[in-house]
């Protein structure tokens, strides 16, 4: 039996006045006193409130009307992931002299990735028209290949490069944790399902720098910039004993929306977008620098934002099992922050952390068990 509203008309999610909401958000974003995040938040509140009020007056199908229903799903995925991460600092807190003094980049990090994803849906009481939704994600990945570059400059805008090393980054790991909660709204026949979400996530990268090779070594430039004898550059060629570490953390709340389309009895297509507000923390151990402390040679702090986009395809084998294929892209960025260096003599020095950037792409396949 199709769900019907109090006036007898079939209940459908698209009865909501979404064009009006979208127009309101666009007007807000054009207003000089309202930023894009505020507009998105207002849209989220109006969207949920209107959906809830409309759904509250709708009768659901007989299957949902009989009693509250609890649905537990446990998903396991594995596959390939590729990351890029880079950061750079200025010489001082004014961001000048030069504006980029040192820059580190990790490129083409290839990762074996596994994920465990539990989710719980609880149907509301009769005539509620929605489900309560709770989800989690626990991920771990092993870095098996990658490249690193460490460059230092004496001139603004990455000019007068006096030192560069190109190194291996084929060790380390990545970790991910996320929880989210929201409401599932569904249209006629549950062909379409919309899930606005609020959550919190934590992401960690443990990166290595090994098998070093010095490709630029301009000692005269370094002496002219820092003073003679202040910096001793390694000669061109292999860097013996290089085994440095960089640990990064990204954490904070997020706002998201998932759309599920049941294209056929056995196939579902999903799309999820998340916007993250983040705190960033980084810590390094530069093992060959005798003038720095160990294991914490310097630390980074900053704030920023991130976006995550996921597309998925689900094939139902039976009532209990399904197969999944997911593609995910993430892009994270910090504003300027603080770099604090810990010297071997016990003193510290600070400078401007210009930015940190992280991009990630993954392709994962797996199975889901429904209870």
C-alpha positions as CSV (number, residue, x, y, z in Angstrom):
1,X,0.0,0.0,0.0
2,X,1.4,3.4,-0.9
3,X,1.8,5.9,1.8
4,X,-0.8,8.7,1.8
5,X,-1.0,12.1,3.4
6,X,-3.9,13.3,5.5
7,X,-5.7,14.7,2.5
8,X,-5.5,11.3,0.8
9,X,-2.8,12.2,-1.8
10,X,0.2,9.9,-2.2
11,X,3.2,11.0,-0.1
12,X,6.2,12.0,-2.1
13,X,9.4,13.7,-1.0
14,X,9.3,15.9,-4.1
15,X,6.2,17.6,-2.8
16,X,8.6,19.8,-0.8
17,X,9.1,23.2,-2.2
18,X,12.8,22.7,-3.0
19,X,13.0,25.4,-5.7
20,X,11.9,27.9,-3.0
21,X,14.7,26.8,-0.7
22,X,17.3,26.9,-3.4
23,X,16.3,30.4,-4.4
24,X,16.5,31.4,-0.7
25,X,20.0,30.0,-0.4
26,X,21.2,31.8,-3.6
27,X,19.8,35.1,-2.3
28,X,21.6,34.6,1.0
29,X,24.9,33.8,-0.6
30,X,24.7,37.0,-2.7
31,X,24.2,39.1,0.5
32,X,27.5,40.6,1.5
33,X,27.0,39.8,5.2
34,X,26.3,36.1,4.8
35,X,29.0,33.7,3.8
36,X,28.5,30.4,1.8
37,X,28.7,28.2,4.9
38,X,26.0,30.1,6.7
39,X,23.7,29.8,3.7
40,X,24.3,26.1,3.5
41,X,23.6,25.7,7.2
42,X,20.3,27.7,6.8
43,X,19.3,25.5,3.8
44,X,20.1,22.4,5.9
45,X,17.8,23.6,8.8
46,X,14.9,24.6,6.5
47,X,15.3,21.4,4.5
48,X,15.1,19.2,7.6
49,X,12.4,21.2,9.3
50,X,10.1,21.2,6.3
51,X,10.8,17.6,5.5
52,X,10.0,16.5,9.1
53,X,6.8,18.5,9.3
54,X,5.6,17.1,6.0
55,X,6.6,13.6,6.8
56,X,4.9,13.8,10.2
57,X,1.5,14.0,8.5
58,X,2.1,11.1,6.1
59,X,1.1,7.4,6.6
60,X,3.8,5.0,5.7
61,X,3.5,1.6,4.1
62,X,2.0,-1.4,6.0
63,X,5.5,-2.8,6.5
64,X,6.5,0.4,8.4
65,X,3.2,0.9,10.1
66,X,3.1,-2.4,11.9
67,X,5.9,-1.6,14.4
68,X,9.2,0.3,14.6
69,X,11.9,-1.5,12.6
70,X,15.6,-1.6,13.4
71,X,18.0,-2.3,10.5
72,X,21.7,-3.0,11.3
73,X,24.3,-3.2,8.5
74,X,27.9,-4.1,8.7
75,X,30.1,-3.3,5.7
76,X,33.6,-4.3,4.8
77,X,35.6,-2.7,1.9
78,X,39.1,-3.0,0.6
79,X,41.0,-1.5,-2.4
80,X,43.3,1.1,-3.6
81,X,43.9,4.7,-2.4
82,X,46.2,7.4,-3.7
83,X,47.2,10.5,-1.6
84,X,49.1,13.8,-2.0
85,X,50.1,16.0,0.9
86,X,52.2,19.2,0.9
87,X,53.0,22.1,3.2
88,X,55.3,25.1,3.2
89,X,56.5,27.8,5.6
90,X,57.8,31.3,5.4
91,X,60.9,32.7,7.1
92,X,59.0,34.8,9.6
93,X,55.5,35.5,10.9
94,X,55.0,38.3,8.4
95,X,55.2,35.7,5.6
96,X,58.2,37.3,3.9
97,X,62.0,37.2,3.5
98,X,61.2,34.9,1.7
99,X,57.5,34.0,1.5
100,X,58.3,30.3,1.0
101,X,61.4,29.3,2.8
102,X,60.9,25.5,2.9
103,X,58.4,23.2,1.2
104,X,57.7,19.5,1.6
105,X,55.6,17.4,-0.7
106,X,54.5,13.8,-0.7
107,X,53.2,12.7,-4.1
108,X,51.7,9.6,-5.6
109,X,51.4,7.8,-2.2
110,X,50.0,4.4,-3.1
111,X,48.0,2.7,-0.4
112,X,46.3,-0.6,0.4
113,X,43.1,0.5,2.1
114,X,40.5,-1.4,4.2
115,X,37.4,0.0,5.8
116,X,34.8,-1.2,8.3
117,X,31.4,0.7,8.1
118,X,28.6,-0.1,10.5
119,X,25.2,1.7,10.2
120,X,22.0,1.6,12.2
121,X,18.5,2.7,11.0
122,X,15.5,2.9,13.3
123,X,12.1,3.5,11.9
124,X,9.9,6.0,13.7
125,X,6.5,5.3,15.1
126,X,3.4,5.1,12.8
127,X,2.9,8.2,10.7
128,X,6.4,9.4,11.4
129,X,7.5,9.0,7.7
130,X,11.3,8.9,8.5
131,X,14.0,6.8,10.0
132,X,16.7,7.7,12.5
133,X,20.1,7.0,11.1
134,X,23.5,6.4,12.7
135,X,26.7,5.5,10.9
136,X,30.4,5.0,11.5
137,X,33.6,4.5,9.5
138,X,36.9,2.9,10.6
139,X,39.7,2.8,8.0
140,X,43.3,1.8,7.9
141,X,45.8,1.9,5.0
142,X,49.3,0.7,4.4
143,X,51.5,3.0,2.3
144,X,53.6,0.8,-0.1
145,X,54.9,3.4,-2.6
146,X,55.4,7.2,-2.9
147,X,57.7,10.1,-3.5
148,X,58.9,13.0,-1.4
149,X,60.6,16.3,-2.2
150,X,62.2,18.7,0.2
151,X,63.1,22.1,-1.2
152,X,64.5,25.3,0.4
153,X,64.6,28.8,-1.2
154,X,66.4,32.1,-0.6
155,X,64.0,34.2,-2.8
156,X,60.3,34.9,-2.8
157,X,57.9,32.8,-4.9
158,X,60.1,29.7,-4.8
159,X,63.2,31.4,-6.4
160,X,66.9,31.0,-5.6
161,X,66.5,27.3,-4.6
162,X,69.6,26.4,-2.7
163,X,68.7,22.9,-1.5
164,X,66.5,20.0,-2.8
165,X,66.3,16.4,-2.0
166,X,64.2,13.8,-3.8
167,X,63.4,10.8,-1.6
168,X,61.3,7.7,-1.2
169,X,58.1,7.7,0.8
170,X,57.2,4.0,0.5
171,X,56.4,3.4,4.2
172,X,53.9,4.5,6.9
173,X,50.2,4.3,7.2
174,X,46.9,6.2,7.2
175,X,44.0,6.0,9.6
176,X,40.4,7.3,9.3
177,X,37.5,7.5,11.8
178,X,34.1,9.1,11.3
179,X,30.7,9.1,12.9
180,X,27.5,10.7,11.7
181,X,23.8,10.9,12.6
182,X,20.8,12.1,10.7
183,X,17.3,11.4,9.5
184,X,16.3,9.3,6.5
185,X,13.5,10.8,4.4
186,X,12.0,8.6,1.6
187,X,9.7,9.2,-1.3
188,X,6.9,7.1,-2.7
189,X,7.9,3.4,-2.8
190,X,11.3,4.4,-1.3
191,X,12.8,4.8,-4.7
192,X,14.6,7.9,-3.5
193,X,16.0,8.3,0.0
194,X,17.6,11.5,1.3
195,X,19.7,11.5,4.5
196,X,20.9,14.9,5.9
197,X,23.8,14.2,8.3
198,X,25.9,15.8,11.0
199,X,29.1,14.2,12.2
200,X,32.7,14.3,13.4
201,X,35.8,12.8,11.8
202,X,39.5,12.2,12.5
203,X,42.1,11.5,9.8
204,X,45.7,10.7,10.3
205,X,48.7,10.2,8.0
206,X,52.0,8.8,9.3
207,X,54.5,9.6,6.5
208,X,58.2,8.6,6.1
209,X,61.2,10.0,4.2
210,X,63.9,7.5,3.3
211,X,66.4,6.6,0.6
212,X,67.4,10.3,0.2
213,X,69.2,11.8,-2.8
214,X,70.4,15.4,-2.8
215,X,69.7,16.9,-6.3
216,X,70.4,20.7,-5.5
217,X,73.1,21.8,-3.2
218,X,74.1,25.5,-3.5
219,X,76.3,26.2,-0.5
220,X,77.2,29.7,-1.6
221,X,73.5,30.7,-1.8
222,X,72.9,29.3,1.7
223,X,75.9,31.1,3.1
224,X,74.9,34.4,1.5
225,X,71.4,34.1,2.9
226,X,71.9,32.7,6.4
227,X,75.6,33.6,7.0
228,X,78.7,31.5,6.5
229,X,78.7,28.3,8.4
230,X,75.1,28.6,9.7
231,X,73.8,25.9,7.3
232,X,75.9,23.0,6.0
233,X,74.2,21.4,3.0
234,X,74.9,17.7,2.0
235,X,76.8,17.2,-1.2
236,X,75.0,16.0,-4.4
237,X,74.2,12.3,-4.3
238,X,72.8,9.8,-1.8
239,X,71.9,10.9,1.7
240,X,73.1,8.2,4.0
241,X,70.9,7.3,7.0
242,X,67.9,9.4,6.1
243,X,64.8,8.1,8.0
244,X,62.6,11.1,8.9
245,X,58.9,11.1,9.9
246,X,56.0,13.5,9.6
247,X,52.7,12.8,11.4
248,X,49.5,14.8,10.4
249,X,46.0,14.9,12.0
250,X,42.8,16.5,10.5
251,X,39.8,16.5,12.8
252,X,36.5,18.4,13.3
253,X,32.7,18.4,12.7
254,X,31.1,17.9,9.3
255,X,27.8,18.5,7.5
256,X,26.7,16.1,4.8
257,X,23.9,14.8,2.6
258,X,23.4,11.3,1.1
259,X,21.1,10.5,-1.8
260,X,20.1,6.9,-2.5
261,X,18.3,5.9,-5.7
262,X,16.9,2.3,-6.0
263,X,17.1,1.9,-9.8
264,X,15.9,-1.6,-9.8
265,X,15.0,-4.4,-7.3
266,X,18.6,-5.4,-6.9
267,X,20.6,-2.2,-7.7
268,X,21.1,0.9,-5.7
269,X,23.1,4.1,-6.6
270,X,24.4,6.3,-3.9
271,X,26.0,9.7,-3.7
272,X,27.3,11.5,-0.6
273,X,28.8,14.9,-0.1
274,X,30.4,16.2,3.1
275,X,31.8,19.6,4.2
276,X,34.3,19.6,7.0
277,X,35.6,22.3,9.4
278,X,38.9,21.1,10.6
279,X,41.7,21.6,13.1
280,X,45.1,20.6,11.8
281,X,48.1,19.3,13.8
282,X,51.5,18.1,12.4
283,X,54.6,16.8,14.1
284,X,58.0,15.9,12.5
285,X,61.2,14.1,13.5
286,X,64.1,15.1,11.2
287,X,66.5,12.3,12.2
288,X,69.7,13.8,10.5
289,X,69.3,17.3,12.0
290,X,71.6,17.3,15.1
291,X,70.6,20.9,15.8
292,X,67.0,19.9,16.4
293,X,65.3,17.9,19.2
294,X,64.0,14.4,18.8
295,X,61.5,12.9,18.4
296,X,59.6,16.2,18.1
297,X,61.8,18.5,15.8
298,X,58.9,20.8,15.0
299,X,55.1,21.0,15.2
300,X,52.4,22.6,13.1
301,X,49.0,24.0,14.0
302,X,46.3,25.5,11.7
303,X,42.6,25.6,10.9
304,X,40.9,24.9,7.6
305,X,38.2,23.0,5.7
306,X,37.7,19.9,3.6
307,X,35.3,18.3,1.1
308,X,34.5,14.7,0.5
309,X,32.5,13.2,-2.4
310,X,31.5,9.6,-2.7
311,X,29.7,7.7,-5.4
312,X,28.6,4.1,-4.9
313,X,27.0,1.2,-6.6
314,X,25.3,-1.6,-4.6
315,X,24.1,-5.0,-5.8
316,X,21.7,-6.9,-3.6
317,X,22.3,-10.6,-3.7
318,X,19.5,-11.5,-1.3
319,X,17.8,-10.0,1.8
320,X,21.0,-10.3,3.9
321,X,24.0,-9.8,1.6
322,X,25.0,-7.2,-1.0
323,X,28.1,-6.2,-2.9
324,X,29.4,-2.6,-3.1
325,X,31.7,-0.5,-5.3
326,X,32.7,3.0,-4.1
327,X,34.7,5.9,-5.5
328,X,35.8,8.6,-3.2
329,X,37.6,12.0,-3.7
330,X,38.6,14.3,-0.8
331,X,40.2,17.7,-0.9
332,X,41.5,19.4,2.3
333,X,43.2,22.8,2.9
334,X,44.3,24.8,5.8
335,X,44.6,28.6,6.2
336,X,47.9,30.0,7.5
337,X,49.0,28.7,10.9
338,X,52.0,28.3,13.2
339,X,55.3,26.4,12.8
340,X,57.3,25.9,16.0
341,X,60.8,24.5,15.8
342,X,62.4,22.8,18.9
343,X,66.2,23.3,18.9
344,X,68.7,20.9,20.5
345,X,69.8,23.6,23.0
346,X,66.3,23.7,24.5
347,X,65.2,26.9,22.8
348,X,62.4,27.3,20.3
349,X,61.7,29.4,17.2
350,X,58.5,30.1,15.3
351,X,57.4,31.1,11.9
352,X,54.4,31.2,9.6
353,X,52.9,28.0,8.3
354,X,51.6,29.2,5.0
355,X,49.3,26.2,4.2
356,X,48.8,22.5,4.2
357,X,47.1,20.6,1.4
358,X,45.8,17.1,1.2
359,X,44.1,15.2,-1.6
360,X,42.9,11.6,-1.6
361,X,41.3,9.3,-4.1
362,X,40.1,5.7,-3.4
363,X,38.4,2.9,-5.2
364,X,37.0,0.3,-2.9
365,X,35.0,-2.9,-3.3
366,X,33.3,-4.9,-0.6
367,X,30.3,-6.7,0.9
368,X,27.6,-5.6,3.3
369,X,25.7,-7.9,5.7
370,X,22.2,-6.8,6.8
371,X,20.6,-7.9,10.0
